Amino acid sequence: MLRATLKSLLSRKLRLVLSGFAIILGVMFVASAFVLTDSLGGRFEQLFQTVNKDVAVQVQADDKAREEPEPPLLTDADLGRLATVDGVRSVVGDASSDGIIPFRKDNGKALPAGVPHLGIGLAEDDFVADGLLELAEGRAARADDEVTLTRYTAEQTGHTVGDRIKIYLPRSATSPEWTIVGLLEYSGGRATLGGETMVGFTVPEAQRLFYGRTGVFGAAQLQAEPGVSQETLKQRVATATPTGFEAITGTEVAEEQASGLKQLLTFVNWFFLGFALIALLVGMFLIFNTFNIIIAQRSRELALLRALGASWRQVTGSVLVEALVVGVIASTLGLGAGIAVAAGLQSLAAAIGFPLPEGGLTVSGTAILASYLVGVVMTVIAALVPAIRAAGVPPIAAMRDLVAPDKSLRGLTVTGGVITAISVALLAVGLVGVDGLTAPALGGGVLLAVVGVALLSPALTRPVAGTLGRLVSWDAATGIGRRNTLRNPRRTAVTAVALMVGVTLVSAVSVIGASLKASVTDLVENDLSAEVIVTTTVMAPPNGKEGFDPARLDQAARIPGVTAVLATHLAVLPVDGNPNGYVQAADLPTARSMMSMDELAGTLTPTGDNEAIVDDGTAEDNGWQVGSTFVVTMPVGGDRTYTVAGIYQRTAVASGVILPPSQVRYFAGPLAFQGLVQVAEDADVAAVTRQVEQLMADYPLVAVVDQASFIAQQTAAVDGLLAIFYVLLALAVLVAFLGIINTLVLSIYERTRELGLLRAVGMARAQVVAMVGVESLLMAVFGCLLGVGLGVALGVTVTEVLRNLDAISMIALPYGQLIGFLVAAALAGVLAAAWPAWRASRLNVLQAISYE
């Protein structure tokens, strides 16, 4: 039985290769996800271990203290006490900061903010033998106006020893210049550890720049005496750590530094696995259809095996063995392709100027196991129903030709209808917005809707595909093609559903994305009366340390054509116990006019320093009315009490607590986070934008844009998300493309004698090509129509839920994109038919007529 199974498998190599290709794609994404994340994780773990190789214990602010607007600092006296702990060989204070961005020499612009830009205080005795940092050229900085750079930083900025370099500093209203006196490299002659830049200051200068005063450190690294373990020293040091600090081992430091990276790598992993899921899900439809057709074609062969004594288990097993072989081969090829993709992505990162830490490619047992497990299991599952059906072929079928009647679609249709009705009910619950049930109801409703429509698709084949077929049935040959499509609704539906899954997902996201973009455009154009917008691009919550000097906007007010300016300071601060209160400080009369704020109660232009205005949502959540008081825990000065002077209607551009500009002195820093510039109607907006850009040239984290560019900037994330889903669509189309080819090839094989008779009675080769082309076109467009219709319905539902939550203001349908999906599906259908149609048109007429 095994030999017969393998021989049968080898006789259908091409058809099974087409089926296995979907599994190859899916496994490729699974393998590349694990190999890439394991490789990057290994590289960075080794990096963090190298950085902390001489650290036995680190004393740093504890978790609670790090959440404070101004974390505590260690003093020289604290370091002195730590040095007296038994087992401590040395103590080194750490004065360092991120966001220290150097400027280029050639064009005077800052380096891009997408990579770590570090600043650190270095003493001359930090450069010791076998240390992490070494002097490659020049000397260490000794004066406050001197700096050292890593060789990589010098390469990126184009500076050399002796040059003056401008550097951006958080909190600073200007970007000062320093003299470069030396270049640094890491042990082993490395210019960088992982694509970071680093500027070395003297320790006192670093303290002044990062903390505002000298004699303090953010953390301290301790080395141990020989024979003292990290855990032992940690226990001893814990008794000497100041309040608000904790002692952790060097190993724990490396793990803590790697935790943020692991979160990013987890996202990358799920990103690739999302592609894998789509490919494998669509591939299951393809394999199910392939084995179904093959079983139908082999009914006499299987019946003969049953007549010769093969048991139900043996026949089922023979089909599953075929599936197992296909799954193993496809998984092996997919694993190899995934390893190659991971290696290519790492090489690409280095080629585009993003050097990775040293390390090789890591192919873990998990990656290998997951690849084979996913590929083989999903292939066998897809073939399970056809295998059971194969075992049900009666032995009598071997004695005579039997035409298996089409099974009734009633049970499938009823099941699909019930599931679809349940999905509609769940979506309705999500629309109503029942507390705690909105997200689960929406998720369950979307999933069941896809399943329900997939089960209903055979019943929809004849009315939908039949109607479409009349549009392309212009002669007898194309009419036969239309009837062939409708001959087996189950087969047509399964082939079409493979495409429907991907198109549904992309159509729904396109509707949500179009609605988001339309909402942003509407709000900016109607609620923001500023033609030039200054925005801070930092991703972290605003705190007053990043942004721009508001005095630069005062200078902008003197530009010809500018009629008004507004600087807005933002911070996330504790408000009445809520740790994530959204607090702004701005000139209230100007803010009211430029942000189109509607007054709901009280006054929006209070005169007292301790008066504030709040949006209606914040007031309702906290139970505030005009005259209510609340407490804001400020970074400077601690708790401050404010009185609600007015309540305004929340919009996308105005929300939260807004304080008078005098209260900025209590924020963590003096920098404004956002600026608005109003321009006269007859002024040149482009010229004003360029002049404001020049005023903001010292601030690399600040972008100056007009309204159109601001809208594009705000919707860029939506465009990026859509791009990802368009790739998913392309993947779904590719796999569905293979499915259509496979279905047509097997269908032609099944109808060999019929095709011979048609050719014998006068059908030309061109007519055969047209007939097969119509079948392919109808399957592709039918699947796409199902996907677009379901995707639009689901997208509108989700968008309406978001509109009820005030996250979106309007629903918009991307008609052009939806039509584009249909056109792409039609083209895919025509292309998919090319080879099967050519093959059908080249059949030998006499051999085809005599074929059994």
Buried (B, 14 or more C-beta within 10 A) or exposed (E): BEEEBBEBBEEBEEBBBBBBBBBBBBBBBBBBBBBBBBBBBBBBBBBBBBBBEBBBBBBBBBEEBEEEBEBBBBBEEBBEBBBEBEBBEEBBBBBBBEBBBBBBBEEEEBBEBEBBBBBBBBBEEBBEEEEBBBBBBBEBBEEBBBBBBBBBBBBBBEBEBEBEBBBBBBBBBEBEEBBBBBBBBBEEEBBBBBBBBBBBBBBBBBBBBBBEEEBBBBBBBBBBEEEBEBEBBBEBBBEBBBEBBBBBBBBBBBBBBBEEBBEEBEEBBEBBBBBBBBBBBBBBBBBBBBBBBBBBBBBBBBBBBBBEEBEEEBBBBBBBBBBBBBBBBBBBBBBBBBBBBBBEBBEEBEEEEEBBBEBEBBBBEEBBEBBBEBBBEBBBBBBBEBBBBBBEBEBEBBEEEBEEEEEEBEEBBEBBBEBBEBBBBBBEBBBEEEEEBBEEBBEBBBEBBBBBBBBBBBBBBBEBBBEBBEEBBEEEBBBBBBBBBBEBBBBBBBBBBBBBBBBBBBBBBBBBBBBBBBBBBBBBEEBBBBBBBBBBEBEEEBBBBBBBBBEBBEBBEEBEBBEBBBBBBBBBBBBBEEEEBBBBBBBBEBBBBBBBBBBBBBBBBBEEEBBBBBBBBBBEEBEBEBEBEBBBBBBBEEEBEBBBBBBBBBBBBBBBBBBBBEBBEBBBBBBBBBBBBBBBEEBEBEEBBEBBBEBBBBBBBBBBBBBEBBBBBBBEEBEEBBEBBBEBBEBBBBBBBBBBBBBBBBBBBBBBBBBBBBBEEEBEBEBBBBBBBBBBBBBBBBBBBBBBBBBBBBBBBBBBBBBBEEEBBBBBBBEEBBEEBBEBBBEBBBBBBBEBBEBBBEBEEEEBBEBE
